[in-house]
Amino acid sequence: MYKSFVRPHLEYCSPAWSPHYQKDKELLERVQHRFTRMFRHLRQLDYSTRLDILGLWSLEERRNRADLIEVFYIMRGFSLISVDEFFEVNNRDVARPGLGGLKPPQT
């Protein structure tokens, strides 16, 4: 039920509004932390162990993954967002051919 009803609300549009302050990240993570404590046989374990047993990722890991997927979509042209809006692409001196070097645009 958590994956179906609660987590989608916590992750809705996360690439657009991803929290930057640690206190906001902890506040969101606390919801999942509370859910994992509902299982009596897992209460004595620490949070990361409970996540492993339940097959869950932390919400911060999921936001990071969503951000990386969004960058991939932008770079490959699967998104309506232009690469030039967010990044400068450095095609020379590239360590990983195919993706190009990315850096924030200079203003």
C-alpha atoms as one frame of an Amber mdcrd trajectory, in Angstrom:
protein
   0.000   0.000   0.000   2.885   2.359   0.768   4.320   2.005  -2.755   0.904
   2.582  -4.310  -0.570   5.373  -2.194   2.106   7.206  -0.185   5.366   7.169
  -2.147   3.857   8.649  -5.346   2.821  11.720  -3.329   6.341  12.070  -1.921
   7.958  11.746  -5.348   5.519  13.699  -7.507   7.523  15.898  -9.928  10.653
  15.337  -7.870  13.033  16.434 -10.670  11.321  19.832 -10.624  11.069  20.466
  -6.882  13.769  18.231  -5.390  14.583  19.589  -1.919  17.947  21.263  -1.472
  17.974  21.740   2.278  18.935  18.813   4.488  16.029  19.468   6.870  13.549
  19.126   3.977  15.175  15.884   2.821  15.008  14.494   6.353  11.359  15.496
   6.671  10.445  13.538   3.527  12.616  10.581   4.515  10.919  10.466   7.917
   7.662   9.337   6.262   9.335   6.268   4.770  11.257   5.726   8.014   7.958
   5.603   9.903   6.525   3.136   7.378   9.455   0.726   7.788   8.962   0.741
  11.568   5.427  -0.620  11.146   6.858  -4.111  10.726   7.334  -5.441  14.247
  10.103  -7.880  13.353  12.150  -5.041  11.761  11.815  -2.390  14.476  15.091
  -3.217  16.201  17.073  -2.878  12.941  18.519   0.371  11.664  16.812   2.214
   8.807  19.174   1.192   5.993  18.900  -2.483   6.952  15.105  -2.247   6.991
  15.186  -0.716   3.513  17.377  -3.561   2.242  15.101  -6.233   3.694  11.985
  -4.575   2.264  13.644  -4.018  -1.111  13.258  -0.232  -0.951  15.619   2.625
  -1.788  15.847   5.756   0.277  13.827   8.622  -1.159  17.017  10.587  -1.788
  18.444   7.720  -3.840  15.222   7.593  -5.838  15.351  11.371  -6.461  18.963
  11.088  -7.623  18.000   8.256  -9.963  15.080  10.286 -11.348  17.418  13.250
 -11.935  19.896  11.065 -13.820  17.137   9.572 -15.954  15.853  13.051 -16.769
  19.364  14.185 -17.830  19.634  11.092 -20.026  16.281  11.892 -21.687  17.344
  15.496 -22.275  20.708  14.455 -23.719  19.183  11.861 -26.054  16.399  14.146
 -27.270  13.547  12.193 -25.661  12.441  15.286 -23.750  10.905  18.536 -24.926
  13.562  20.368 -22.915  16.574  21.520 -24.924  20.065  20.568 -23.760  21.147
  24.196 -24.153  18.649  25.346 -21.526  20.484  23.571 -18.691  23.941  22.519
 -19.866  26.919  23.458 -21.944  28.128  20.432 -23.856  31.880  20.049 -24.156
  32.512  17.599 -27.023  36.284  17.806 -26.793  38.289  16.346 -23.952  35.581
  13.780 -23.263  36.267  10.836 -20.974  33.043   9.031 -21.940  32.319   9.223
 -25.658  28.651   9.457 -26.548  27.405  11.546 -23.653  29.828  14.440 -23.928
  31.044  16.561 -21.059  28.330  18.490 -19.258  28.672  21.603 -17.190  26.260
  24.281 -16.032  25.998  27.194 -18.468  28.163  30.217 -17.714  26.158  33.361
 -17.032
